[in-house]
Amino acid sequence: MTEKELHLLGFDKEFIDEYEGDETYYYYYEIASGLSLISCSSEDVEDHMWYVEVFNTEPSIRFTEFGQLQGLINLLTSAVVKWVI
């Protein structure tokens, strides 16, 4: 998927190290506490194509297609229980 598609899905851009002019970054999307999605770093992008993984899983769960990732995000965010105080 492209960087533009990550923006469309609502991912936040995070810089790994802003020191000495290094602009390595990745994208992050938190669905709920303990459940997040993270992209590869900008250094690992090949042919302008990004991938996204479910954060901190073994084995890795990886998405490369915009439509599949959009469906997953829609499904998970619609199931989040919102507490009313």
C-alpha positions, -999 to 999 in steps of 0.1 A, spaced: 0 0 0 11 36 -5 20 62 21 -10 82 9 -33 52 18 -18 51 53 -28 87 56 -63 80 44 -67 52 70 -57 77 98 -23 64 107 0 88 126 35 95 115 62 88 141 99 97 137 124 72 150 153 96 155 152 132 146 188 138 155 215 147 130 190 152 102 178 115 102 142 114 90 135 77 94 98 73 103 70 48 105 32 49 108 12 39 139 -25 33 145 -39 25 180 -72 7 179 -74 2 217 -49 0 246 -28 -30 238 -40 -34 202 -21 -13 176 -10 -14 140 25 -4 129 40 1 95 75 -8 83 100 20 87 106 44 58 140 27 54 124 -7 47 99 6 20 105 -10 -14 91 5 -46 71 30 -26 50 2 -11 45 0 26 32 -29 48 15 -28 82 17 -54 110 -3 -60 141 21 -47 168 40 -71 189 27 -105 177 46 -137 171 44 -147 144 39 -114 126 5 -106 111 11 -85 80 -11 -66 56 0 -52 22 -34 -45 7 -53 -13 14 -88 -29 12 -79 -57 37 -64 -33 62 -94 -9 59 -118 -38 65 -98 -49 96 -97 -14 110 -134 -9 104 -143 -42 120 -121 -37 151 -130 0 157 -167 -8 154 -164 -34 181 -146 -12 207 -168 -8 237 -170 29 247 -175 35 284 -199 62 294 -192 79 327 
